[in-house]
Amino acid sequence: MAGLVDRSMRIPGVAGAPADERLSPQMIVPLMKRSEPGDGTRPARPTASFTTDSGQPRTIQLSRSEEFVVEDLVGDLLITYVFDLPRYFRHVNRKDCLDFGIRHDELRALSVRNLVRSRPKPEIRPGQAGVMLVMDQNLESSLLLVDHLWDQFEPQLPGETIAAVPARDTILITGTEVPDGIELLERAIDTVWERSEQRLQLSRSVLVRRSQSWHVFDRS
């Protein structure tokens, strides 16, 4: 079954947490995902695979209550929501929201608060024409959602704020008026993309922040 993955997203798991695992809304954090045409992630409905008594493999769709909660962000980027457990992440589904009394439109703010509370302050690593943020080598891309972080960055960057998340554990930043900033960022995107495992790849898009939201950057 899909629904539970380890922190490095190496293995599939089951749709529910172990019986002795106590979940709470304070464990929910945002996890970025890449959208692909026809991948079925809007909404992402889990499936269960098993073998019948006659030895035949079978896969079924689980109920609507077990659909993962998925939200569009920008371009080919999606936001999924997961319970941040010690050994793995477990996707938040519709039933979880009902059980905890959480509306879907409340998940982003809740998950961002939990992310900021549970993770160390990002480290800023300067590069040739921009910076990279390093946090826990796991959820760096989710920092796109932390508005107060970008409110602090914007006055310090020449021009508009530019960012990229080529992999789940990578976020790169520059400004539109940094000499060669966008060109160097695009090269860095290519490098990260080529070196990252496919399961961690996110987006090759360049993003620009305007009016406190992200947009795909159009150079024309």
Secondary structure, DSSP 4 states (H G I P E B T S, - for coil): --SEEETT--S---SS--TTPPP-GGGEEEEEEE--TTS-BTTB--EEEEE-TTS-EEEEEPPGGGPBPEEEEETTEEEEEEEE-SSEEEE-BHHHHHHHT--GGGHHHHHHHHHHHHSPPPEEEE-SSSEEEESSSSSGGGGGG-HHHHHHHGGGSSSSEEEEEEETTEEEEEETTSTTHHHHHHHHHHHHHHHS-GGGB-----EEEETTEEEE----
